[in-house]
């Protein structure tokens, strides 16, 4: 996958959608379900009920773009949450697209040091 700018957020919709939806239908879902502006340049990730297809939609300068992936075997592993969406890091998105269950991963805590003067 390409390197995204740090200001780009990745929103993962937890509930499945009808994969027949295209640009306008997904834009409505982004506004109504995720409560986000589809024109803000962030990535919005959706899956179907069988969890073998993913659509990622984003606004690209002058129009919407959709990335669509279908697995020939297996299922994408989405986290089970009571929220409409969660934000992912680019690393987590790449793992998800590779079929890795990101809900089972444990990240070490971040350390923040301050310079001693």
N, CA, C and O atoms as a MOPAC input file, in Angstrom:
PM7 MOZYME 1SCF
protein

 N      0.85100 1    -1.18200 1     0.00000 1
 C      0.00000 1     0.00000 1     0.00000 1
 C      0.89100 1     1.23800 1     0.00000 1
 O      2.05500 1     1.18100 1     0.39700 1
 N      0.33500 1     2.33900 1    -0.44400 1
 C      1.10500 1     3.57000 1    -0.49800 1
 C      1.18400 1     4.22100 1     0.87700 1
 O      0.34000 1     3.97200 1     1.73700 1
 N      2.17400 1     5.03200 1     1.07400 1
 C      2.34900 1     5.75800 1     2.33400 1
 C      1.38400 1     6.92600 1     2.35400 1
 O      1.34900 1     7.74500 1     1.43600 1
 N      0.59500 1     6.98400 1     3.43100 1
 C     -0.37800 1     8.06200 1     3.58200 1
 C      0.21200 1     9.17700 1     4.42600 1
 O      1.03300 1     8.91600 1     5.30600 1
 N     -0.19200 1    10.41400 1     4.17300 1
 C      0.22800 1    11.50300 1     5.05600 1
 C     -0.30000 1    11.27100 1     6.46800 1
 O     -1.35400 1    10.65800 1     6.64000 1
 N      0.41700 1    11.75000 1     7.47200 1
 C      0.03500 1    11.51900 1     8.86300 1
 C     -1.32500 1    12.10500 1     9.21900 1
 O     -2.00600 1    11.58700 1    10.10500 1
 N     -1.72900 1    13.17400 1     8.54400 1
 C     -3.01000 1    13.80200 1     8.87900 1
 C     -4.21400 1    13.00700 1     8.36100 1
 O     -5.34800 1    13.29300 1     8.74500 1
 N     -3.98500 1    12.02200 1     7.50200 1
 C     -5.08000 1    11.19600 1     6.98400 1
 C     -5.45200 1    10.14900 1     8.02900 1
 O     -4.60900 1     9.36700 1     8.46800 1
 N     -6.72600 1    10.14500 1     8.42000 1
 C     -7.22900 1     9.15500 1     9.36300 1
 C     -7.89600 1     8.01900 1     8.59800 1
 O     -8.36800 1     8.20800 1     7.47700 1
 N     -7.93000 1     6.84200 1     9.20800 1
 C     -8.55400 1     5.66900 1     8.59800 1
 C     -9.68800 1     5.23600 1     9.51200 1
 O     -9.45800 1     4.81700 1    10.64600 1
 N    -10.91900 1     5.34200 1     9.00900 1
 C    -12.09700 1     4.96300 1     9.77500 1
 C    -12.57600 1     3.59600 1     9.29900 1
 O    -12.82200 1     3.39500 1     8.10900 1
 N    -12.70300 1     2.67100 1    10.22400 1
 C    -13.17000 1     1.32600 1     9.93200 1
 C    -14.61400 1     1.20800 1    10.41500 1
 O    -14.87500 1     1.29900 1    11.61500 1
 N    -15.55100 1     1.00500 1     9.49200 1
 C    -16.95200 1     0.80700 1     9.86100 1
 C    -17.10300 1    -0.61200 1    10.39100 1
 O    -16.70800 1    -1.57000 1     9.72700 1
 N    -17.66200 1    -0.74900 1    11.56200 1
 C    -17.74700 1    -2.05200 1    12.21400 1
 C    -18.85600 1    -2.91100 1    11.60200 1
 O    -18.67300 1    -4.11600 1    11.42700 1
 N    -19.99600 1    -2.31400 1    11.27700 1
 C    -21.12100 1    -3.07400 1    10.72700 1
 C    -20.95300 1    -3.28700 1     9.22000 1
 O    -20.44000 1    -2.40800 1     8.52700 1
 N    -21.37600 1    -4.43800 1     8.71000 1
 C    -21.26400 1    -4.70000 1     7.26700 1
 C    -22.23200 1    -3.84300 1     6.45200 1
 O    -23.24500 1    -3.36300 1     6.96100 1
 N    -21.89100 1    -3.66600 1     5.17400 1
 C    -22.75400 1    -2.91000 1     4.25800 1
 C    -23.07600 1    -3.77000 1     3.04600 1
 O    -22.47100 1    -4.82100 1     2.83700 1
 N    -24.02600 1    -3.31700 1     2.26000 1
 C    -24.35900 1    -3.93900 1     0.98800 1
 C    -23.28700 1    -3.50400 1    -0.01100 1
 O    -23.14500 1    -2.31100 1    -0.28100 1
 N    -22.54300 1    -4.44400 1    -0.55300 1
 C    -21.42400 1    -4.11000 1    -1.44700 1
 C    -21.87400 1    -3.61800 1    -2.82100 1
 O    -21.03900 1    -3.23600 1    -3.64100 1
 N    -23.18000 1    -3.62100 1    -3.08300 1
 C    -23.64800 1    -3.04200 1    -4.33900 1
 C    -23.65500 1    -1.53500 1    -4.29100 1
 O    -23.79900 1    -0.88000 1    -5.32400 1
 N    -23.50100 1    -0.96900 1    -3.09800 1
 C    -23.45000 1     0.49000 1    -2.96600 1
 C    -22.19500 1     1.01200 1    -3.65700 1
 O    -21.12300 1     0.41200 1    -3.58200 1
 N    -22.35900 1     2.12600 1    -4.31900 1
 C    -21.22600 1     2.74200 1    -4.98600 1
 C    -20.94000 1     4.08800 1    -4.32600 1
 O    -21.23900 1     4.27300 1    -3.14600 1
 N    -20.37800 1     5.00400 1    -5.05800 1
 C    -19.89000 1     6.26300 1    -4.50300 1
 C    -20.92300 1     7.02200 1    -3.67500 1
 O    -20.66600 1     7.35400 1    -2.51700 1
 N    -22.08400 1     7.29700 1    -4.25500 1
 C    -23.08900 1     8.10100 1    -3.56000 1
 C    -23.65600 1     7.38000 1    -2.34200 1
 O    -23.82900 1     7.98900 1    -1.28600 1
 N    -23.94700 1     6.08000 1    -2.48200 1
 C    -24.48500 1     5.31400 1    -1.36200 1
 C    -23.51000 1     5.22100 1    -0.20800 1
 O    -23.91200 1     5.31800 1     0.95100 1
 N    -22.24400 1     5.03600 1    -0.50500 1
 C    -21.23500 1     4.97000 1     0.55600 1
 C    -21.02200 1     6.34300 1     1.17900 1
 O    -20.81200 1     6.44700 1     2.38700 1
 N    -21.07200 1     7.39400 1     0.37000 1
 C    -20.93300 1     8.75600 1     0.91500 1
 C    -22.04000 1     9.05000 1     1.92200 1
 O    -21.79300 1     9.69400 1     2.94100 1
 N    -23.25400 1     8.58500 1     1.64600 1
 C    -24.36300 1     8.76300 1     2.59200 1
 C    -24.08100 1     7.99600 1     3.88400 1
 O    -24.32700 1     8.51800 1     4.97100 1
 N    -23.56800 1     6.76100 1     3.78400 1
 C    -23.22000 1     5.98600 1     4.97500 1
 C    -22.14800 1     6.69000 1     5.80500 1
 O    -22.20800 1     6.68900 1     7.03500 1
 N    -21.17900 1     7.28300 1     5.13600 1
 C    -20.11200 1     7.99400 1     5.84800 1
 C    -20.71200 1     9.14400 1     6.65900 1
 O    -20.31600 1     9.37800 1     7.80100 1
 N    -21.65700 1     9.85100 1     6.07000 1
 C    -22.29100 1    10.97900 1     6.76000 1
 C    -23.23500 1    10.51200 1     7.86800 1
 O    -23.17400 1    11.02900 1     8.98300 1
 N    -24.09600 1     9.55500 1     7.58200 1
 C    -25.15100 1     9.19400 1     8.51900 1
 C    -24.71800 1     8.19800 1     9.59000 1
 O    -25.12100 1     8.32700 1    10.74600 1
 N    -23.91300 1     7.22000 1     9.23100 1
 C    -23.52000 1     6.18400 1    10.19000 1
 C    -22.22600 1     6.55400 1    10.91400 1
 O    -22.13800 1     6.45500 1    12.13800 1
 N    -21.22400 1     6.98000 1    10.14200 1
 C    -19.93200 1     7.29900 1    10.74600 1
 C    -19.84600 1     8.73300 1    11.24600 1
 O    -18.91400 1     9.08500 1    11.96900 1
 N    -20.82000 1     9.56800 1    10.86200 1
 C    -20.86300 1    10.97300 1    11.27900 1
 C    -19.58800 1    11.72900 1    10.87600 1
 O    -19.03600 1    12.50800 1    11.65200 1
 N    -19.14500 1    11.47800 1     9.65500 1
 C    -17.94800 1    12.11400 1     9.12100 1
 C    -18.27200 1    12.78300 1     7.78800 1
 O    -19.28700 1    12.48200 1     7.16000 1
 N    -17.40400 1    13.68700 1     7.37100 1
 C    -17.53300 1    14.34500 1     6.07700 1
 C    -16.77400 1    13.51100 1     5.04500 1
 O    -15.55800 1    13.36000 1     5.16800 1
 N    -17.45100 1    12.96300 1     4.03000 1
 C    -16.75100 1    12.12800 1     3.04800 1
 C    -15.75800 1    12.89700 1     2.17700 1
 O    -14.96000 1    12.28700 1     1.46700 1
 N    -15.80000 1    14.22400 1     2.22600 1
 C    -14.90100 1    15.04000 1     1.40200 1
 C    -13.64300 1    15.48000 1     2.14400 1
 O    -12.87900 1    16.29600 1     1.62800 1
 N    -13.41500 1    14.95000 1     3.34900 1
 C    -12.28700 1    15.43100 1     4.15000 1
 C    -10.95100 1    14.77000 1     3.82600 1
 O     -9.93600 1    15.12700 1     4.42500 1
 N    -10.92400 1    13.81600 1     2.89500 1
 C     -9.66700 1    13.19800 1     2.48800 1
 C     -9.25000 1    12.00300 1     3.32500 1
 O     -8.19300 1    11.42200 1     3.08000 1
 N    -10.05800 1    11.62300 1     4.30600 1
 C     -9.73600 1    10.45400 1     5.11900 1
 C    -10.19600 1     9.18200 1     4.40500 1
 O    -10.98900 1     9.24400 1     3.46600 1
 N     -9.69500 1     8.03200 1     4.85400 1
 C    -10.09100 1     6.74700 1     4.28600 1
 C    -11.23200 1     6.15600 1     5.10300 1
 O    -11.23600 1     6.24100 1     6.33100 1
 N    -12.19900 1     5.55700 1     4.41500 1
 C    -13.34200 1     4.93100 1     5.06500 1
 C    -13.42000 1     3.48400 1     4.58300 1
 O    -13.58000 1     3.22400 1     3.39000 1
 N    -13.30600 1     2.54500 1     5.52500 1
 C    -13.20200 1     1.12200 1     5.20500 1
 C    -14.51700 1     0.43600 1     5.57200 1
 O    -15.02600 1     0.59500 1     6.68200 1
 N    -15.06000 1    -0.33100 1     4.61700 1
 C    -16.30800 1    -1.05800 1     4.80400 1
 C    -16.12600 1    -2.50900 1     4.36900 1
 O    -15.27000 1    -2.81600 1     3.53900 1
 N    -16.94700 1    -3.40200 1     4.94400 1
 C    -16.91500 1    -4.81000 1     4.55100 1
 C    -18.32600 1    -5.30500 1     4.28300 1
 O    -19.30700 1    -4.66300 1     4.66100 1
 N    -18.41600 1    -6.45300 1     3.62500 1
 C    -19.71900 1    -7.07500 1     3.41600 1
 C    -20.03000 1    -8.03200 1     4.56000 1
 O    -19.18700 1    -8.26100 1     5.42800 1
 N    -21.24600 1    -8.59600 1     4.56200 1
 C    -21.68100 1    -9.47300 1     5.65000 1
 C    -20.83500 1   -10.73800 1     5.73800 1
 O    -20.54900 1   -11.21000 1     6.83900 1
 N    -20.43500 1   -11.28900 1     4.61500 1
 C    -19.60800 1   -12.50500 1     4.60700 1
 C    -18.15800 1   -12.22000 1     4.98400 1
 O    -17.38500 1   -13.15300 1     5.19900 1
 N    -17.78200 1   -10.95600 1     5.06600 1
 C    -16.43200 1   -10.50600 1     5.44300 1
 C    -15.35500 1   -10.99200 1     4.48300 1
 O    -14.20400 1   -11.17300 1     4.88000 1
 N    -15.72400 1   -11.20500 1     3.21500 1
 C    -14.71300 1   -11.58600 1     2.22800 1
 C    -14.44600 1   -10.46800 1     1.21600 1
 O    -13.64800 1   -10.63300 1     0.29300 1
 N    -15.12000 1    -9.33200 1     1.40000 1
 C    -14.90500 1    -8.17900 1     0.51200 1
 C    -14.75300 1    -6.91400 1     1.35200 1
 O    -15.38900 1    -6.74900 1     2.39300 1
 N    -13.89100 1    -6.03400 1     0.86400 1
 C    -13.65800 1    -4.74000 1     1.51600 1
 C    -13.69100 1    -3.64900 1     0.45700 1
 O    -13.16500 1    -3.80900 1    -0.64500 1
 N    -14.32400 1    -2.52900 1     0.82000 1
 C    -14.26200 1    -1.31700 1     0.00000 1
 C    -13.67500 1    -0.21500 1     0.86200 1
 O    -14.06400 1    -0.03100 1     2.01500 1
 N    -12.74100 1     0.50800 1     0.28800 1
 C    -12.15300 1     1.68000 1     0.93700 1
 C    -12.45400 1     2.87000 1     0.03300 1
 O    -12.07200 1     2.88600 1    -1.13700 1
 N    -13.13600 1     3.85900 1     0.58500 1
 C    -13.46500 1     5.03400 1    -0.21600 1
 C    -12.79800 1     6.27000 1     0.37100 1
 O    -12.67900 1     6.40900 1     1.58800 1
 N    -12.37100 1     7.15500 1    -0.50500 1
 C    -11.76400 1     8.40900 1    -0.07200 1
 C    -11.93800 1     9.45400 1    -1.16200 1
 O    -12.14700 1     9.13800 1    -2.33300 1
 N    -11.84600 1    10.70000 1    -0.74100 1
 C    -11.91100 1    11.83500 1    -1.66000 1
 C    -10.50600 1    12.13300 1    -2.13200 1
 O     -9.60600 1    12.35400 1    -1.32100 1
 N    -10.31300 1    12.14100 1    -3.44000 1
 C     -8.99700 1    12.35900 1    -4.02400 1
 C     -9.01700 1    13.62100 1    -4.87400 1
 O     -9.28300 1    13.55800 1    -6.07400 1
 N     -8.74200 1    14.74400 1    -4.27300 1
 C     -8.59300 1    16.04400 1    -4.91400 1
 C     -9.81100 1    16.53300 1    -5.67000 1
 O    -10.31600 1    17.61500 1    -5.37400 1
 N    -10.30400 1    15.76200 1    -6.64700 1
 C    -11.42500 1    16.23200 1    -7.46000 1
 C    -12.48700 1    15.15400 1    -7.69300 1
 O    -13.31100 1    15.27700 1    -8.60000 1
 N    -12.46700 1    14.11300 1    -6.88200 1
 C    -13.47600 1    13.06500 1    -7.01900 1
 C    -13.22600 1    11.91400 1    -6.05700 1
 O    -12.14500 1    11.79300 1    -5.48100 1
 N    -14.23400 1    11.07600 1    -5.89200 1
 C    -14.10800 1     9.91300 1    -5.01800 1
 C    -13.33100 1     8.80300 1    -5.71200 1
 O    -13.38000 1     8.65900 1    -6.93400 1
 N    -12.62200 1     8.03000 1    -4.91600 1
 C    -11.93300 1     6.83800 1    -5.40400 1
 C    -12.29500 1     5.68200 1    -4.47700 1
 O    -12.43800 1     5.86400 1    -3.26800 1
 N    -12.44200 1     4.49400 1    -5.05500 1
 C    -12.75400 1     3.30200 1    -4.27500 1
 C    -11.70100 1     2.24500 1    -4.55200 1
 O    -11.36700 1     1.95700 1    -5.70100 1
 N    -11.18700 1     1.67200 1    -3.46600 1
 C    -10.31700 1     0.49400 1    -3.53000 1
 C    -11.18900 1    -0.66600 1    -3.10300 1
 O    -11.84100 1    -0.59800 1    -2.06100 1
 N    -11.21200 1    -1.74400 1    -3.89600 1
 C    -12.09700 1    -2.87200 1    -3.63900 1
 C    -11.25400 1    -4.13900 1    -3.64100 1
 O    -10.50300 1    -4.38700 1    -4.58500 1
 N    -11.37600 1    -4.94100 1    -2.58500 1
 C    -10.61000 1    -6.18400 1    -2.50600 1
 C    -11.54400 1    -7.33000 1    -2.15600 1
 O    -12.37700 1    -7.21300 1    -1.25800 1
 N    -11.40000 1    -8.44100 1    -2.87500 1
 C    -12.17000 1    -9.65400 1    -2.61400 1
 C    -11.19900 1   -10.78800 1    -2.31400 1
 O    -10.25800 1   -11.02800 1    -3.07000 1
 N    -11.43300 1   -11.47600 1    -1.21500 1
 C    -10.61300 1   -12.63100 1    -0.86200 1
 C    -11.14200 1   -13.86300 1    -1.58500 1
 O    -12.35300 1   -14.06900 1    -1.65500 1
 N    -10.26500 1   -14.66100 1    -2.10700 1
 C    -10.67400 1   -15.91400 1    -2.74500 1
 C    -10.89000 1   -17.00500 1    -1.70300 1
 O    -11.67800 1   -17.92500 1    -1.92300 1
 N    -10.19700 1   -16.91100 1    -0.57300 1
 C    -10.36200 1   -17.83900 1     0.54700 1
 C    -10.24700 1   -17.08300 1     1.83900 1
 O     -9.45900 1   -16.14300 1     1.94400 1
 N    -11.02900 1   -17.47900 1     2.83500 1
 C    -10.92500 1   -16.84900 1     4.14300 1
 C    -11.79100 1   -15.60900 1     4.26500 1
 O    -12.55600 1   -15.26200 1     3.36500 1
 N    -11.64300 1   -14.95300 1     5.41300 1
 C    -12.43000 1   -13.76900 1     5.73000 1
 C    -11.53900 1   -12.70600 1     6.37500 1
 O    -10.54100 1   -13.01300 1     7.02600 1
 N    -11.92800 1   -11.46100 1     6.17400 1
 C    -11.27900 1   -10.37900 1     6.88200 1
 C    -11.71500 1   -10.43500 1     8.34000 1
 O    -12.87300 1   -10.73400 1     8.63000 1
 N    -10.81200 1   -10.15300 1     9.24500 1
 C    -11.09300 1   -10.20200 1    10.67800 1
 C    -11.31500 1    -8.78400 1    11.19100 1
 O    -10.36300 1    -8.03000 1    11.39400 1
 N    -12.57200 1    -8.43200 1    11.39600 1
 C    -12.91400 1    -7.11200 1    11.90800 1
 C    -13.11800 1    -7.17900 1    13.41100 1
 O    -13.61500 1    -8.18500 1    13.91800 1
 N    -12.74500 1    -6.12900 1    14.13600 1
 C    -12.98400 1    -6.13300 1    15.58600 1
 C    -14.47700 1    -6.08400 1    15.88700 1
 O    -15.25200 1    -5.47300 1    15.15100 1
 N    -14.86800 1    -6.73200 1    16.97100 1
 C    -16.26200 1    -6.71400 1    17.40900 1
 C    -16.41100 1    -5.63500 1    18.47300 1
 O    -15.93500 1    -5.79300 1    19.59700 1
 N    -17.06900 1    -4.54700 1    18.11900 1
 C    -17.22500 1    -3.41100 1    19.01900 1
 C    -18.66800 1    -2.92400 1    19.00500 1
 O    -19.44000 1    -3.26700 1    18.10900 1
 N    -19.02000 1    -2.13500 1    19.99100 1
 C    -20.35700 1    -1.55200 1    20.06100 1
 C    -20.40300 1    -0.15100 1    19.46200 1
 O    -21.40700 1     0.54700 1    19.60800 1
 N    -19.34700 1     0.26400 1    18.79800 1
 C    -19.29400 1     1.57800 1    18.16700 1
 C    -19.60900 1     1.43500 1    16.68100 1
 O    -19.58000 1     0.33000 1    16.14000 1
 N    -19.90800 1     2.54700 1    16.02700 1
 C    -20.14200 1     2.53700 1    14.58400 1
 C    -18.83200 1     2.40200 1    13.81900 1
 O    -18.79100 1     1.80200 1    12.74500 1
 N    -17.74400 1     2.97200 1    14.38700 1
 C    -16.45900 1     2.90900 1    13.69700 1
 C    -15.31600 1     3.01400 1    14.69600 1
 O    -15.49900 1     3.42700 1    15.84100 1
 N    -14.15100 1     2.63400 1    14.24000 1
 C    -12.91200 1     2.81400 1    14.99000 1
 C    -11.88400 1     3.39400 1    14.03100 1
 O    -12.00200 1     3.24200 1    12.81500 1
 N    -10.88600 1     4.05400 1    14.58000 1
 C     -9.80900 1     4.54400 1    13.72400 1
 C     -8.66200 1     3.55100 1    13.76500 1
 O     -8.38600 1     2.92800 1    14.79000 1
 N     -8.01000 1     3.42100 1    12.63400 1
 C     -6.88000 1     2.51000 1    12.48400 1
 C     -5.63100 1     3.28500 1    12.12000 1
 O     -5.70500 1     4.39600 1    11.59400 1
 N     -4.49800 1     2.69800 1    12.40000 1
 C     -3.24300 1     3.22200 1    11.87000 1
 C     -3.04600 1     2.62000 1    10.48500 1
 O     -3.74000 1     1.67500 1    10.11000 1
 N     -2.11500 1     3.15800 1     9.73600 1
 C     -1.83500 1     2.60400 1     8.42100 1
 C     -1.31700 1     1.16700 1     8.55400 1
 O     -1.64200 1     0.31700 1     7.72600 1
 N     -0.52300 1     0.89400 1     9.57600 1
 C     -0.03100 1    -0.47100 1     9.80000 1
 C     -1.17000 1    -1.43600 1    10.05600 1
 O     -1.17600 1    -2.54800 1     9.52800 1
 N     -2.14500 1    -1.01600 1    10.87200 1
 C     -3.28800 1    -1.87800 1    11.16300 1
 C     -4.11700 1    -2.14700 1     9.91100 1
 O     -4.60400 1    -3.26100 1     9.72100 1
 N     -4.28200 1    -1.13600 1     9.05300 1
 C     -5.00700 1    -1.33600 1     7.80100 1
 C     -4.28700 1    -2.34300 1     6.92100 1
 O     -4.92100 1    -3.22300 1     6.33900 1
 N     -2.97900 1    -2.22600 1     6.82000 1
 C     -2.21200 1    -3.17600 1     6.01500 1
 C     -2.34100 1    -4.59600 1     6.54500 1
 O     -2.47100 1    -5.54000 1     5.76600 1
 N     -2.30600 1    -4.75400 1     7.87500 1
 C     -2.48400 1    -6.07400 1     8.48100 1
 C     -3.88100 1    -6.61200 1     8.19900 1
 O     -4.03900 1    -7.78600 1     7.86500 1
 N     -4.89200 1    -5.76300 1     8.33300 1
 C     -6.26300 1    -6.16400 1     8.04900 1
 C     -6.39900 1    -6.64100 1     6.61100 1
 O     -7.01000 1    -7.68000 1     6.35900 1
 N     -5.83700 1    -5.89400 1     5.66500 1
 C     -5.91500 1    -6.26900 1     4.25300 1
 C     -5.14700 1    -7.56000 1     3.96100 1
 O     -5.44200 1    -8.25200 1     2.98700 1
 N     -4.16700 1    -7.88000 1     4.80000 1
 C     -3.42500 1    -9.14200 1     4.66300 1
 C     -4.12600 1   -10.30600 1     5.35700 1
 O     -3.63500 1   -11.43400 1     5.31900 1
 N     -5.27200 1   -10.04300 1     5.99200 1
 C     -6.03400 1   -11.10600 1     6.62700 1
 C     -5.66900 1   -11.38200 1     8.06900 1
 O     -6.04100 1   -12.42300 1     8.61000 1
 N     -4.95100 1   -10.47400 1     8.70200 1
 C     -4.53500 1   -10.66400 1    10.09400 1
 C     -5.58600 1   -10.05700 1    11.01500 1
 O     -6.08300 1    -8.96000 1    10.76000 1
 N     -5.92200 1   -10.77300 1    12.08500 1
 C     -6.91500 1   -10.31000 1    13.05800 1
 C     -6.26200 1    -9.26400 1    13.95800 1
 O     -5.50800 1    -9.60500 1    14.87000 1
 N     -6.55300 1    -7.99100 1    13.69900 1
 C     -5.89400 1    -6.91400 1    14.44200 1
 C     -6.41000 1    -6.78500 1    15.86800 1
 O     -5.75500 1    -6.16200 1    16.70400 1
 N     -7.57900 1    -7.36500 1    16.16400 1
 C     -8.08800 1    -7.28600 1    17.53100 1
 C     -7.29100 1    -8.16900 1    18.48800 1
 O     -7.37700 1    -7.99400 1    19.70400 1
 N     -6.52300 1    -9.10800 1    17.95800 1
 C     -5.72400 1    -9.99200 1    18.81300 1
 C     -4.29100 1    -9.48500 1    19.00400 1
 O     -3.51800 1   -10.07100 1    19.76300 1
 N     -3.94600 1    -8.41100 1    18.32500 1
 C     -2.60100 1    -7.86100 1    18.44900 1
 C     -2.49500 1    -7.00500 1    19.70100 1
 O     -3.44800 1    -6.32600 1    20.08500 1
 N     -1.34700 1    -7.04300 1    20.32200 1
 C     -1.10200 1    -6.18800 1    21.48500 1
 C      0.09600 1    -5.31400 1    21.17500 1
 O      1.17300 1    -5.79800 1    20.82700 1
 N     -0.11300 1    -4.03500 1    21.30800 1
 C      0.95100 1    -3.07100 1    21.04000 1
 C      1.57600 1    -2.65700 1    22.36300 1
 O      0.87700 1    -2.44200 1    23.35300 1
 N      2.88800 1    -2.54800 1    22.36800 1
 C      3.57700 1    -2.05800 1    23.55300 1
 C      3.21200 1    -0.59300 1    23.78100 1
 O      2.96400 1     0.13400 1    22.81900 1
 N      3.17500 1    -0.15200 1    25.03100 1
 C      2.82100 1     1.25100 1    25.28600 1
 C      3.87700 1     2.18900 1    24.73300 1
 O      5.06500 1     1.86900 1    24.69900 1
 N      3.41500 1     3.36000 1    24.30000 1
 C      4.34400 1     4.38700 1    23.81600 1
 C      5.06300 1     5.02400 1    24.98100 1
 O      4.47700 1     5.25300 1    26.03900 1
 N      6.31100 1     5.30400 1    24.78400 1
 C      7.09200 1     6.01200 1    25.78700 1
 C      7.37400 1     7.41800 1    25.29400 1
 O      7.73200 1     7.61900 1    24.13300 1
 N      7.21500 1     8.36700 1    26.15600 1
 C      7.48300 1     9.76400 1    25.82000 1
 C      8.51600 1    10.28900 1    26.80400 1
 O      8.27600 1    10.35000 1    28.01000 1
 N      9.64100 1    10.65600 1    26.27800 1
 C     10.71800 1    11.18700 1    27.11000 1
 C     10.81000 1    12.68600 1    26.92100 1
 O     10.55400 1    13.21100 1    25.83700 1
 N     11.17600 1    13.35500 1    27.98200 1
 C     11.41400 1    14.78000 1    27.89000 1
 C     12.91400 1    15.00300 1    28.11200 1
 O     13.54900 1    14.36300 1    28.95000 1
 N     13.43500 1    15.92100 1    27.34000 1
 C     14.84900 1    16.22400 1    27.45700 1
 C     15.12600 1    16.87100 1    28.79900 1
 O     14.37100 1    17.73000 1    29.25300 1
 N     16.21700 1    16.45500 1    29.43100 1
 C     16.63600 1    17.02600 1    30.70700 1
 C     17.67100 1    18.10500 1    30.39600 1
 O     18.70900 1    17.83300 1    29.79300 1
 N     17.37400 1    19.31500 1    30.81300 1
 C     18.29200 1    20.42800 1    30.52500 1
 C     18.98400 1    20.89500 1    31.75100 1
 O     19.79100 1    21.82300 1    31.68900 1

